[in-house]
C-alpha cells in the first residue's frame, strides 16, 4: 500500500513529459525529418519510453540500495 502514493505522484510528471516531447518534436521536426505530432501521440511515445526505461531505473535503484547497505 505504500507504493500507491508513488504511483499517483508519477501522473503529473508523465503528462508534463508528454507535453515537452510534443513541443520539442515540433521544434526540431524539420531538422530531424519528422512530421510534428500532437499530444495523444506524444502520450503514447512517452508510455513506450517509460516502459522501456522503468526496468533499468528499478534495477539501478535496487543495486544502489543493496550496495549502500554493504558498506
N, C-alpha and C positions, 0 to 999 in steps of 0.2 A: 504494500500500500504506500510505502514511502516513495516509490518511483512515479506514482501518478502525477504529483505536482511538477516533477521534472518534465514529464511528457507534455503537460499543459503549458509549461513555460517555453517549450520549443515551438509553439504555434506562432507567436509574433515574429521571431527571427525567420521562420520559414517564409511567411508572407513578405517580409521585408527583403529577403534574399531573392525571392522570385521577382519582385519589383525591380531590384537592382539589376538582375540578369536581363530583364526586358529592356531597361534603359541602356545598359552597356551594349547589348546586342544591336540595338537601334543606332547607337553612336558609332560603332565600328563595322556596321553591315557592309558598306561599300568597300572598305579596306580588306575585309576578310572574305568577301564574296558570298555573303548570305543575304537572304531577304529578312527584313525586320519582322519580328513576330510579336504577337500580343501577350497579354497577361496569362490567359489559360495555358498557352503553350509554354510559357516561362515556368508556370507551376509544375507542369508535367516534367520538364527538364530538371527542375530543382528536386523533385521527388526522386528522379533517377540518380541524380548526383548524390543526394543524401543517402540513398540505399547503397550506393557503391562505396561511399566514404565512411559510413557509420560503423561497419565491422572493423575497419582499420583503426578508427579512433578508439573503439572499445578495447581492441587488443592492445593498443599502446597504453591506454589508461590502466588496464589490468597489469601489464608488465611493469609499468612505472610504479604502481601502488605496491606490487609484490616486491620489487627491488628496494623500495624505501624501508620496508619492514625488516629486511635482512641486515641492513647496516645499523 
